[in-house]
Amino acid sequence: MNRLRQIANVATFIAVAMFTTTLFAQDAAKTNTASESKVRNIDGVAAVVNTGYVTRKEIDDRIAALKKQGAKLPEDGSARKMILDRLIIEKIQIQNAEQEGVGISNKELDKYIGEIAAKNKLTLAELKARVNASGTTFDRYKQMLRDDISMTRYREREVEAKIKISDAEIDNFILERTRVMKSGTPSRSAPAVNGGPEEIDVAQIFIPVDAAAGAGAQAEAKKKADILLREARGDVDFMQLGAMAAKDNPKIKFQELGYRTPDRLPQLFYEAIRNTGSGQVANAVVKSPAGYHVLKVLDRRALMANTPSQQAVAPEAAPTTPQNIPITQTLSRHILLRSRAGLTDQDAERRLQGFRDQIRIKTADFSELAKKYSEDGSASNGGDLGWMSPGDLVPEFEQAMNRLQIGEVSSPVKTEFGWHLIQVLDRREGQLTVEKQRQFARAAIRERKLDQAYQEWIRELRDNATVKILNVEDAASSTPR
């Protein structure tokens, strides 16, 4: 269903693309000026992407789909450009996939559609009827599925398959986690000894700018980030500075990331604050594919309790023989409201607080609320997450969960996925096997590398493509032929 909802956001208009491609081919021998003039006069084309097109109708359809899902789009017209940028990236991926022979056969596609119908407990005829009722044709639906699968396979081949993780990286990751588990939680601001393992509490002010934005928008965002960096170096509360910036420009975000080991920080962030002391601001603004980041190190602390006996232990004395680790596992469930356009943090927090109040006075059941309202794959199971070991969940969720008694329901908790209401059902003592440790380490390292590699890959695709932006602002003025 997640993929089905994602695919339902995609809109294509093949007739216009075929028609405009024919006209473009007929004029290919003319001068560039004449060709551009012809393309500009083709009704419905918003951008030329290599040898293909993105139509204004595609933008209209994407906007309509988002509104149908309840998304609240900006009223300043910027939504059309953002959606066009996404469609351009998708078009480039589809074109490259076709050129590289990456795709899906008709037989595979039919099998995949059958699986979608079965998972939703529908016959093929019922699925077709539901698709037609949504306002699109089944043939277009099949093409959207084909494009989505082609893009997914192309990304897997070009990005995911090239991520390499060495045994040494896994060993180092496990060693740090073992030290954390055995040493307990250190006191605030206990410094790391002789460059030993540490946790860093970082805050950021983030000025977003699309990777495909023009030089003017990039320069404007960079200028704003530089101004905030200078102000952050003064006698000012960093989070208040972020709040004031966000008040002036709601697109600007600020947050405290909380204590994280270096491997849990974005690599760009860690490189920028590697030698930055507690209470200090990074020397320069950090540029990422998503925009510009002003960083401040709020605190650094050692992972190990700083006793004299531990200080005397040389790094070589650390345990290197693989061994099972005694752990406490937690059985919990949650209700998730995902972050999305149209749902503010205040609204999500208020809704979850209402659920919590109902559960506490026993006018509602946690499991039934999760089934009805949770926006997570666990919803059908009443939000049940199963038995979780330390490190299986994102830090914000795990920290809140660990503070709960059995049966207790948390206050609303925010993570990178959205807002959660958590209940602990039970706890037990177990062991984290060596094999499980390595699986977890590999997954965590891969996630960190994959995010960075994917953003770089998208930027390279856009930079290497030939894109001509035409008429973006206007909606399609007529029914495309």
C-alpha positions in Angstrom: 0.0 0.0 0.0 2.9 2.4 0.7 4.1 1.9 -2.8 0.6 2.1 -4.3 0.1 5.5 -2.6 3.5 6.7 -3.7 2.8 5.6 -7.3 -0.6 7.2 -7.2 1.2 10.6 -6.9 2.8 10.2 -10.3 1.0 11.6 -13.4 2.0 11.0 -17.0 0.6 12.2 -20.3 2.0 10.1 -23.1 -0.1 11.5 -26.0 1.4 15.0 -25.5 4.9 13.6 -25.2 4.6 11.6 -28.4 3.1 14.5 -30.3 5.7 17.0 -29.2 8.5 14.6 -29.8 7.4 14.2 -33.4 7.3 18.0 -33.9 10.7 18.4 -32.3 12.2 15.7 -34.6 10.8 17.4 -37.7 12.6 20.7 -36.8 15.8 19.2 -35.5 17.8 20.3 -38.6 16.9 24.0 -38.1 18.9 26.4 -36.0 18.7 26.4 -32.3 16.8 29.6 -32.2 14.1 28.3 -34.5 13.9 25.0 -32.6 13.4 26.8 -29.3 10.7 28.9 -30.9 8.8 25.8 -32.1 9.1 24.1 -28.7 7.8 27.2 -26.9 4.8 27.2 -29.1 3.8 23.6 -28.3 0.8 23.8 -26.1 1.3 22.2 -22.7 5.1 21.8 -22.4 6.6 23.0 -19.2 10.2 21.8 -19.7 12.3 20.0 -22.2 14.3 17.2 -20.5 17.0 15.8 -22.8 14.9 14.4 -25.7 11.7 14.2 -23.6 9.2 16.6 -22.1 7.4 17.4 -18.9 4.0 18.9 -19.5 2.0 21.4 -17.6 -0.8 18.8 -17.4 1.6 16.5 -15.5 2.2 19.3 -13.0 -1.6 19.9 -12.7 -2.2 16.2 -12.1 0.4 16.0 -9.4 -1.0 19.0 -7.7 -4.5 17.6 -7.9 -3.3 14.2 -6.4 -1.5 16.0 -3.5 -4.6 18.1 -2.7 -6.8 15.0 -2.8 -4.5 13.5 -0.1 -5.1 16.6 2.0 -1.7 18.2 1.4 -1.6 21.9 2.0 0.5 23.5 -0.7 2.1 27.0 -0.7 -0.1 29.7 -2.1 2.8 31.8 -3.5 3.1 29.6 -6.7 6.3 27.9 -5.6 4.5 24.5 -5.5 4.5 24.3 -9.3 8.2 24.8 -9.5 9.0 22.3 -6.8 6.8 19.7 -8.4 8.4 20.4 -11.8 11.8 19.8 -10.3 10.7 16.4 -9.0 9.2 15.5 -12.4 12.4 16.5 -14.1 14.4 14.2 -11.9 12.0 11.4 -12.4 12.0 11.9 -16.2 15.9 11.8 -16.2 15.9 8.6 -14.3 13.3 7.0 -16.6 15.2 8.1 -19.7 18.5 6.7 -18.3 16.9 3.5 -17.2 15.6 3.0 -20.8 18.9 3.7 -22.3 20.6 1.2 -19.9 18.0 -1.5 -20.6 16.7 -1.4 -17.0 13.0 -2.0 -16.7 10.3 -4.6 -16.3 8.7 -7.0 -18.8 5.0 -7.1 -19.5 4.8 -10.5 -17.8 6.5 -9.2 -14.6 4.3 -6.1 -14.6 1.1 -8.2 -14.8 2.4 -10.4 -11.9 3.2 -7.3 -9.8 -0.3 -5.9 -10.4 -1.8 -9.2 -9.4 0.2 -9.0 -6.1 -1.0 -5.5 -5.5 -4.6 -6.7 -5.9 -4.1 -9.7 -3.7 -2.5 -7.6 -0.9 -5.5 -5.3 -0.9 -7.9 -8.3 -1.0 -9.2 -7.3 -4.4 -9.8 -9.2 -7.7 -8.1 -7.8 -10.8 -11.5 -6.5 -12.0 -12.1 -4.8 -8.6 -8.6 -3.2 -8.8 -9.3 -1.9 -12.3 -12.7 -0.5 -11.2 -11.0 1.3 -8.2 -8.3 2.8 -10.5 -10.9 4.0 -13.0 -12.9 5.5 -10.1 -9.9 7.5 -9.0 -10.0 9.5 -12.2 -7.2 7.8 -14.3 -7.3 4.9 -16.8 -5.9 1.5 -16.1 -3.4 1.8 -19.0 -2.0 5.0 -17.4 -1.9 3.3 -14.0 0.1 0.5 -15.6 2.5 2.9 -17.1 3.0 4.7 -13.8 3.8 1.4 -12.2 6.2 0.6 -15.0 8.0 3.9 -14.6 8.2 3.6 -10.8 9.6 0.1 -10.9 12.1 1.1 -13.6 13.3 4.1 -11.5 13.6 1.9 -8.4 15.7 -0.7 -10.2 17.8 1.9 -11.8 18.5 3.6 -8.4 19.3 0.2 -6.8 21.8 -0.6 -9.6 23.4 2.9 -9.7 23.5 3.7 -6.0 22.6 0.9 -3.6 24.6 -1.8 -5.3 27.8 0.4 -5.1 27.7 1.0 -1.3 30.6 -0.9 0.2 31.0 -1.6 3.9 34.3 -3.1 5.2 34.6 -5.6 8.0 36.8 -3.0 9.8 33.9 -0.4 9.7 31.6 -3.0 11.2 34.2 -4.0 13.9 34.7 -0.4 14.9 30.9 0.2 15.1 30.4 -2.8 17.3 33.3 -1.8 19.6 31.8 1.6 20.2 28.3 0.2 20.9 29.8 -2.4 23.3 31.5 0.3 25.3 28.3 2.3 25.5 26.3 -0.7 26.7 28.8 -1.8 29.3 29.7 1.7 30.6 26.2 3.1 31.2 25.2 6.7 30.6 28.0 9.2 31.5 27.3 12.5 33.2 26.8 15.6 31.1 30.0 17.2 29.7 32.4 14.5 30.8 35.1 14.9 28.2 36.4 12.1 26.1 39.8 10.7 27.2 42.7 10.8 24.8 40.4 11.0 21.8 38.2 8.1 23.0 34.6 7.4 21.9 32.2 10.3 22.6 28.7 11.6 22.0 28.1 15.0 20.6 25.0 17.2 21.1 24.6 19.3 17.9 22.0 21.9 17.1 21.4 23.3 13.6 19.6 26.2 11.8 18.7 24.9 8.3 18.0 27.2 5.3 16.5 24.9 2.6 17.2 25.4 -1.1 16.4 22.9 -3.8 19.5 21.4 -5.5 18.0 22.4 -8.9 17.4 26.0 -7.9 19.2 28.7 -9.9 22.3 30.5 -8.9 20.3 33.5 -7.5 18.3 31.3 -5.1 21.5 29.5 -4.0 23.4 32.7 -3.4 20.5 34.2 -1.4 20.2 31.1 0.9 24.0 31.1 1.4 24.0 34.8 2.3 21.3 34.2 4.9 23.2 31.3 6.3 26.4 33.4 6.6 24.5 36.1 8.4 23.1 33.6 10.9 26.6 32.1 11.4 28.0 35.5 12.3 25.2 36.2 14.7 25.5 32.7 16.3 29.1 33.5 17.2 28.0 36.4 19.3 26.4 36.4 22.8 23.1 34.9 21.7 21.1 31.8 22.5 21.4 29.6 19.4 17.9 28.1 19.6 16.4 31.5 20.1 18.3 32.8 17.1 16.8 29.9 15.1 13.3 30.7 16.4 13.6 34.3 15.3 14.9 33.3 11.9 12.0 30.8 11.5 9.6 33.5 12.5 10.9 35.8 9.7 10.9 32.9 7.2 8.8 29.8 8.0 10.9 27.7 5.6 13.9 28.0 7.9 14.1 25.1 10.5 16.0 24.8 13.7 16.5 21.8 16.0 18.6 20.2 18.6 19.7 16.7 17.3 20.5 15.4 20.8 23.5 13.3 21.9 24.7 11.1 19.1 27.9 9.2 18.4 29.8 10.3 15.3 28.4 7.5 13.2 24.9 8.6 14.0 25.5 12.1 12.7 25.4 13.0 9.0 29.0 12.7 7.7 28.9 16.4 6.5 28.0 17.5 10.0 30.6 15.5 11.7 33.4 16.7 9.4 32.4 20.3 10.1 32.3 20.0 13.9 35.0 17.3 14.4 37.4 19.8 16.1 34.7 22.2 17.5 34.5 22.4 21.3 31.4 22.5 23.5 29.5 25.8 23.2 31.2 26.7 19.9 29.8 27.3 16.4 31.2 25.5 13.4 33.8 27.5 11.5 31.8 27.6 8.2 28.3 27.0 6.9 27.7 23.4 5.7 26.3 22.9 2.3 24.2 19.8 1.6 22.0 18.8 -1.3 19.0 20.1 0.7 20.4 23.5 1.5 22.7 25.3 4.0 23.2 24.4 7.7 24.6 26.5 10.6 25.8 24.2 13.3 26.7 24.6 16.9 28.1 22.0 19.3 26.1 22.3 22.5 28.0 19.6 24.4 30.5 16.8 24.0 30.8 13.9 26.4 32.6 10.7 26.8 30.9 7.4 26.2 32.7 5.8 29.1 32.6 6.7 32.8 35.7 8.7 33.5 37.2 6.7 36.4 41.0 6.5 37.0 41.0 2.8 36.3 39.4 3.3 32.9 41.7 6.1 32.0 44.6 3.7 32.6 43.3 1.2 30.1 45.1 1.4 26.8 43.1 1.3 23.6 44.6 -2.1 22.8 43.1 -3.5 26.0 39.6 -3.1 24.7 37.8 -6.4 24.1 38.2 -7.5 20.5 36.9 -11.1 20.8 33.4 -11.3 19.5 30.9 -12.0 22.3 27.2 -12.0 23.0 26.0 -8.9 24.9 23.4 -9.1 27.7 20.6 -6.7 26.9 17.1 -5.6 28.0 14.6 -6.0 25.2 11.3 -4.0 25.2 7.9 -5.0 23.7 6.1 -1.8 22.7 3.5 -0.4 20.4 3.0 3.1 19.0 0.7 5.4 17.0 2.5 7.4 14.3 1.3 10.6 12.6 3.8 11.2 9.8 5.2 14.6 9.1 3.6 16.0 5.9 2.3 19.1 4.3 -0.9 20.3 6.0 -0.2 18.8 9.4 1.7 21.1 11.7 3.7 19.9 14.7 1.1 21.6 17.0 -1.8 19.7 15.3 0.0 16.3 15.5 1.0 16.8 19.1 -2.6 17.9 20.0 -4.2 14.9 18.3 -1.8 12.5 20.1 -2.3 14.1 23.4 -6.1 13.7 22.9 -5.5 10.0 22.2 -3.4 9.7 25.3 -6.1 11.3 27.5 -8.7 8.8 26.1 -6.4 5.9 26.8 -5.6 7.0 30.4 -9.3 7.4 31.3 -10.1 4.2 29.5 -12.6 5.6 27.0 -10.5 4.3 24.2 -8.2 1.3 23.6 -4.6 1.9 22.4 -4.7 -0.9 19.9 -8.0 0.2 18.3 -6.7 3.8 18.0 -3.5 2.6 16.4 -5.5 0.5 13.8 -7.7 3.5 13.0 -5.2 6.4 13.0 -1.6 5.2 12.9 0.2 6.0 9.6 2.6 3.1 10.0 2.9 -0.5 8.7 2.3 -1.7 12.2 -1.2 -0.2 12.3 -3.0 -3.4 11.3 -1.4 -5.1 14.4 -2.5 -2.4 16.7 0.8 -0.6 16.5 2.7 -3.6 17.9 6.5 -3.2 17.1 7.5 -6.6 18.6 10.5 -7.1 20.8 13.2 -4.4 20.2 16.8 -4.5 21.3 18.9 -1.4 22.1 19.7 0.5 18.9 16.9 -1.0 16.8 14.9 2.3 17.0 15.8 5.9 16.3 17.4 7.6 19.4 14.5 9.9 20.2 12.0 7.1 20.2 14.2 4.7 22.2 15.0 7.2 24.8 11.3 8.0 25.4 10.4 4.3 25.4 13.2 3.5 28.0 11.8 6.0 30.4 8.3 4.4 30.5 7.1 1.8 33.0 5.3 -1.3 31.8 1.8 -0.3 30.7 2.6 3.5 30.7 1.8 5.7 27.7 4.2 8.4 26.7 3.6 12.0 25.9 3.8 12.8 22.2 7.4 12.1 20.9 8.8 13.7 17.8 11.3 11.8 15.5 12.5 12.1 12.0 9.5 10.1 10.9 6.8 12.2 12.6 5.0 12.2 16.0 4.6 9.1 18.1 2.5 7.9 21.1 4.3 5.0 22.7 3.2 2.3 25.2 5.5 -0.3 26.8 3.9 -3.7 27.1 6.7 -5.8 28.6 10.4 -6.1 29.1 12.8 -9.1 29.2 16.4 -10.0 29.5 18.1 -11.3 26.3 21.3 -11.4 24.4 22.5 -9.6 21.4 24.3 -12.3 19.4 27.5 -11.6 17.5 25.6 -12.2 14.2 22.8 -9.7 15.2 25.4 -7.1 16.2 27.0 -7.4 12.8 23.7 -7.2 11.0 22.7 -4.1 12.9 26.1 -2.5 12.3 26.0 -3.1 8.6 22.4 -1.8 8.3 23.2 1.4 10.3 26.4 2.1 8.3 24.7 1.4 5.1 21.8 3.8 5.9 24.2 6.6 6.6 26.2 6.0 3.4 23.2 5.5 1.2 21.5 8.8 2.1 24.6 10.8 1.3 25.3 8.7 -1.9 21.7 9.1 -3.1 21.7 12.9 -2.7 25.0 13.2 -4.6 23.7 10.9 -7.4 20.5 13.0 -7.8 22.6 16.1 -8.1 24.9 14.6 -10.7 21.9 13.4 -12.7 20.5 16.9 -12.8 23.8 18.5 -13.6 24.5 16.1 -16.5 21.1 16.5 -18.1 20.0 19.1 -20.7 17.0 20.8 -19.3 15.2 23.8 -20.8 12.5 25.3 -18.6 9.6 26.9 -20.5 6.2 27.8 -19.2 5.8 26.7 -15.6 3.5 29.1 -13.9 0.4 28.6 -16.0 -1.9 25.5 -15.8 -2.6 23.6 -19.0 -4.9 25.9 -21.0 -6.5 23.2 -23.0 -7.0 19.5 -23.2 -3.7 18.2 -24.8 -4.1 16.5 -28.1 
